[in-house]
């Protein structure tokens, strides 16, 4: 009798179990890697990049069978309306947890629309604060259709994972949603977003290929898009922030041939100090660098190299700063420096979080080259201390 009761209870429990009916199977979902947002003729245009996850774990490269990704497109009076129009043409559930980057057009970030767009992605419960942000002048569709060199997986592309190339050169620092929100909330309420362009520097045996390239920054504030610093105008940014960066400078040697030398630079530290006098603020900047010589041009000494490096870095910083003043941008975030170190003075002179800036606001720019590493010596000594 007890056995029958036990069996009856067990069968009842099994029948009452609901199972995992509400769980979505991974192979029955679409995974979003990138989203592009544009604004034209009073409507939002949305581009959704869905990746083929079968190729992600293959180190030897994606399978030639089937495309790496597909690009969906829709437009609407609001961004949300455009997304729902796109959903109607999708036959599986869409998973947003792997969304890696957002690509904006200039029009999408103008006026107050930009903040509303960013806020929409922050509010979505499946998205993360680590999503990278970019801006472009190119057609968004053209960028989304580019595949990485040697047909590597899209998750290894420059837009999905820009840190892969950071060890080579840190020309433009990646910006995720978390850092973007922090920068907009801190004085002077502006943020530098990497500018994405299309490069045709590569080709195969069959045809030229296209690749994405970070060529500068686009600056946005809470009031909308401010302007671009590109075509070399953004080079000074990498030397003026606290993060450790790696880059290069090319300068003319002071010798008979007037030859050029390219030097690898590793930034050790940047210290920006506000100087307050008679209700006016200027800034003294101290930058420390190490240099690596990968080539040589005749017999030179470290004093010549240091002199050339200092001049080139100062030129980069001065050019970037002057170009930023032309578009009314605090590209080096000097307003925040004053806010952190002398908040009373900042309160006196700021307007909407931003302090007045002129060409003379940076009063001193001290560059120190600690070490000059000549690299591997295959020939006679050419660099003398």
C-alpha positions in Angstrom: 0.0 0.0 0.0 2.8 2.4 0.9 4.5 1.6 -2.4 1.4 2.5 -4.3 1.0 5.8 -2.4 4.7 6.6 -3.1 4.3 5.9 -6.8 1.1 7.9 -7.0 2.7 10.9 -5.4 5.7 10.6 -7.7 3.6 10.5 -10.8 1.5 13.5 -9.6 4.7 15.5 -9.0 6.0 14.7 -12.5 2.7 15.8 -14.1 2.8 19.0 -12.2 6.3 19.9 -13.3 6.3 22.7 -16.0 9.7 21.9 -17.4 11.8 24.5 -19.1 9.2 25.6 -21.6 10.1 29.3 -21.2 13.8 28.9 -21.9 15.0 30.0 -25.4 17.4 27.6 -27.1 20.6 29.4 -28.2 20.4 28.0 -31.7 16.9 29.5 -32.1 18.0 33.1 -31.4 19.6 35.9 -33.4 22.5 37.7 -31.8 22.9 41.5 -32.3 26.5 42.6 -32.6 26.2 46.2 -33.8 23.5 48.8 -34.2 23.6 51.9 -36.4 21.5 54.9 -36.0 20.9 57.7 -38.5 18.3 60.5 -38.8 17.1 61.7 -42.2 14.0 63.7 -43.3 12.4 63.6 -39.9 12.7 59.8 -39.4 15.1 57.5 -37.6 16.9 55.0 -39.7 18.1 51.8 -37.9 20.7 49.3 -39.0 20.9 46.0 -37.1 23.9 43.7 -37.6 23.1 40.1 -36.7 26.1 37.8 -36.6 26.5 34.1 -37.4 27.6 32.7 -34.0 28.8 29.5 -35.6 31.9 31.3 -36.7 32.8 33.0 -33.5 34.8 30.2 -31.8 36.8 29.3 -35.0 40.3 30.5 -34.6 41.3 29.6 -38.2 38.6 31.9 -39.6 34.9 31.7 -40.4 33.4 28.9 -42.5 33.0 29.8 -46.1 29.5 28.5 -46.0 27.0 31.3 -45.4 27.5 34.9 -44.6 29.2 36.2 -41.4 26.3 38.6 -40.8 23.2 40.0 -42.1 22.1 43.7 -41.9 18.5 44.7 -41.2 17.2 48.1 -42.0 14.0 50.0 -41.0 12.9 53.5 -40.3 10.3 55.2 -38.2 9.1 58.4 -36.6 10.8 57.2 -33.4 13.7 54.8 -32.9 11.5 52.3 -31.1 9.0 52.3 -34.0 11.8 51.5 -36.4 12.9 48.6 -34.3 9.4 47.1 -34.1 9.1 47.4 -37.9 12.4 45.4 -38.1 11.1 42.8 -35.7 8.2 42.0 -38.1 10.7 40.6 -40.6 12.6 38.5 -38.1 11.6 34.8 -37.6 13.5 34.1 -34.3 13.9 35.8 -30.9 16.5 38.6 -30.8 19.1 38.5 -28.0 20.6 41.9 -27.1 23.0 40.8 -24.4 25.9 40.5 -26.9 25.4 43.9 -28.4 29.0 45.2 -28.7 28.9 48.6 -30.3 26.7 51.5 -31.4 27.5 53.5 -34.6 25.9 57.0 -34.9 25.7 59.4 -37.8 26.3 63.1 -37.2 22.5 63.8 -37.8 21.6 61.3 -35.1 23.6 63.1 -32.4 22.5 66.7 -33.3 20.5 68.8 -30.8 18.7 66.9 -28.0 18.1 63.8 -30.1 21.5 62.3 -29.3 20.9 62.1 -25.6 17.5 60.6 -26.1 19.0 57.9 -28.4 21.8 57.0 -25.9 19.2 57.0 -23.0 17.1 54.4 -24.9 19.9 51.9 -25.1 20.8 52.5 -21.4 17.2 51.8 -20.3 16.9 48.5 -22.2 17.2 45.7 -19.6 19.3 43.4 -21.8 22.0 45.9 -22.8 25.2 46.6 -20.9 27.2 49.6 -20.0 30.3 48.2 -21.8 28.8 48.8 -25.2 31.3 50.8 -27.3 30.2 54.0 -29.1 31.4 55.4 -32.5 30.4 58.2 -34.9 30.9 58.2 -38.7 30.6 60.4 -41.7 30.4 57.4 -44.0 27.1 55.5 -44.9 26.4 53.2 -41.9 25.4 50.3 -44.2 28.8 50.4 -46.0 30.6 50.1 -42.6 28.4 47.3 -41.4 29.1 45.3 -44.6 32.9 45.3 -44.0 34.5 42.1 -42.8 37.9 42.0 -41.0 41.1 41.3 -42.8 41.7 37.6 -43.8 38.0 37.0 -43.2 38.4 36.8 -39.4 35.2 36.6 -37.2 33.3 39.9 -36.9 33.7 39.7 -33.1 37.4 40.3 -33.7 36.9 43.4 -35.8 38.2 46.8 -34.9 34.7 48.0 -33.9 33.8 45.0 -31.8 37.2 44.8 -30.1 39.4 47.9 -30.6 41.7 46.8 -27.7 43.3 44.3 -30.1 45.2 47.1 -31.8 45.7 49.2 -28.6 49.1 47.6 -28.1 50.2 48.8 -31.5 49.1 52.4 -31.3 46.7 54.3 -29.1 45.6 57.1 -31.4 42.0 57.2 -30.3 40.8 55.8 -27.0 37.7 53.6 -27.1 34.6 55.0 -25.3 31.8 52.8 -23.9 28.4 53.9 -22.7 29.6 54.0 -19.0 32.4 56.4 -19.8 30.2 58.4 -22.2 27.6 59.0 -19.5 30.3 59.9 -16.9 31.9 62.4 -19.3 28.6 64.1 -20.1 27.8 64.5 -16.4 31.2 65.9 -15.5 32.4 69.5 -16.3 32.4 70.6 -19.1 29.8 68.0 -20.2 31.5 67.0 -23.5 32.9 63.6 -24.7 35.2 62.6 -27.5 33.7 59.7 -29.5 36.0 57.8 -31.9 35.4 58.7 -35.6 35.1 55.7 -37.9 36.2 55.9 -41.6 36.6 53.4 -44.4 40.1 52.6 -45.5 41.2 51.1 -48.7 44.8 50.5 -47.8 44.6 46.7 -48.2 44.0 44.4 -51.2 44.0 40.7 -52.0 45.2 39.0 -55.1 41.8 39.4 -56.6 40.7 42.9 -55.6 41.1 45.8 -53.2 39.5 45.3 -49.8 38.0 47.8 -47.3 38.7 48.0 -43.6 37.5 50.3 -40.8 39.9 52.9 -39.4 39.7 55.3 -36.4 40.8 58.6 -37.9 39.8 61.1 -35.1 37.0 62.0 -32.8 33.5 63.5 -33.0 32.6 65.7 -29.9 29.2 65.7 -28.4 27.7 67.5 -25.4 24.4 67.5 -23.7 23.2 70.0 -26.3 24.1 67.8 -29.2 26.9 67.3 -31.7 29.7 69.9 -31.6 32.1 69.0 -34.4 35.0 66.8 -35.6 38.7 66.7 -35.0 40.2 64.5 -37.7 42.8 64.3 -40.5 45.6 64.6 -37.8 43.9 67.3 -35.8 43.2 64.8 -33.0 46.8 63.6 -32.5 47.4 65.7 -29.4 44.7 64.0 -27.4 46.7 60.8 -26.9 49.4 62.8 -25.0 47.1 64.8 -22.8 45.2 62.2 -20.8 46.2 60.2 -17.8 45.9 56.8 -19.4 49.1 55.1 -20.6 49.3 55.3 -24.4 51.6 54.4 -27.2 52.1 56.3 -30.4 54.7 57.8 -32.8 56.1 61.1 -34.0 58.0 61.8 -37.1 60.4 64.8 -37.2 63.2 66.3 -39.3 66.7 65.7 -38.1 69.0 68.7 -37.7 71.7 67.4 -39.9 73.1 68.2 -43.4 70.7 65.9 -45.2 67.6 67.1 -43.3 66.4 63.6 -43.0 63.3 62.4 -41.1 63.1 60.0 -38.1 60.1 58.2 -36.7 60.2 57.3 -33.0 57.9 55.1 -31.0 56.7 56.8 -27.8 55.3 55.4 -24.7 53.5 57.9 -22.5 54.4 57.4 -18.8 52.3 60.2 -17.2 50.5 63.5 -17.7 50.0 66.0 -15.0 47.8 69.1 -15.6 48.0 71.7 -12.9 45.6 74.8 -12.7 47.3 78.1 -11.8 44.9 80.7 -10.4 45.9 84.4 -10.4 43.6 87.4 -10.1 40.5 85.4 -11.0 42.1 84.0 -14.1 43.1 80.4 -14.6 45.9 79.0 -16.7 47.3 75.4 -16.8 50.7 74.0 -16.6 51.2 70.6 -18.3 54.0 68.1 -17.6 54.3 65.0 -19.8 56.8 62.2 -19.3 57.7 59.9 -22.2 60.0 57.0 -23.1 61.2 56.7 -26.7 62.3 53.7 -28.8 64.3 54.1 -32.0 63.5 51.6 -34.6 65.7 53.1 -37.4 68.5 55.5 -37.7 69.7 58.2 -40.1 73.4 58.7 -39.8 75.2 59.5 -36.6 72.9 61.2 -34.1 72.9 61.7 -30.4 70.1 61.5 -27.8 70.0 65.2 -27.4 69.0 65.7 -31.0 66.3 63.0 -30.6 64.9 64.4 -27.4 64.8 67.9 -29.0 62.9 66.5 -32.1 60.4 64.5 -29.9 59.6 67.5 -27.7 59.0 69.7 -30.6 56.8 67.2 -32.4 54.7 66.4 -29.3 54.2 70.1 -28.6 53.1 70.7 -32.2 50.5 67.8 -31.9 49.1 69.2 -28.7 49.0 72.8 -29.8 47.4 72.0 -33.1 44.7 69.8 -31.4 44.0 72.5 -28.8 43.7 75.4 -31.4 41.4 73.3 -33.6 39.2 72.5 -30.7 38.8 76.2 -29.9 37.6 76.8 -33.4 34.6 74.5 -32.7 34.2 75.7 -29.1 35.2 72.4 -27.5 37.2 71.7 -24.3 39.0 68.7 -25.9 41.5 68.2 -23.1 38.8 68.5 -20.4 40.5 71.4 -18.6 37.2 72.4 -17.0 37.1 69.1 -15.2 40.7 69.6 -14.1 39.8 72.9 -12.4 36.6 71.4 -11.0 38.6 68.6 -9.3 41.5 70.7 -7.9 39.9 74.1 -7.2 36.1 73.8 -7.1 35.6 77.3 -5.6 37.3 78.9 -8.6 35.5 76.7 -11.0 32.1 77.9 -9.5 33.2 81.5 -10.0 34.0 81.3 -13.7 32.2 78.4 -15.3 29.2 78.6 -17.5 27.2 75.4 -17.9 30.1 73.5 -16.4 32.7 74.9 -18.9 35.3 77.5 -18.1 36.5 80.2 -20.6 39.4 79.0 -22.8 41.8 80.9 -25.0 45.0 80.1 -26.8 47.0 81.2 -23.8 45.1 79.1 -21.3 47.8 76.4 -21.5 50.6 78.6 -20.2 53.3 76.0 -19.9 53.8 72.7 -21.8 56.8 70.7 -20.4 57.8 67.5 -22.2 60.4 65.2 -20.6 61.8 62.3 -22.5 63.2 60.0 -19.8 64.8 57.2 -21.8 65.8 56.9 -25.4 66.1 53.2 -26.2 68.2 52.6 -29.4 66.7 49.1 -29.9 68.7 46.2 -31.3 72.1 47.1 -32.5 73.0 45.3 -35.7 75.5 47.9 -36.9 78.1 50.1 -35.3 76.9 52.4 -32.5 75.0 55.3 -34.1 73.4 56.9 -31.1 75.6 58.6 -28.6 74.7 59.9 -25.2 
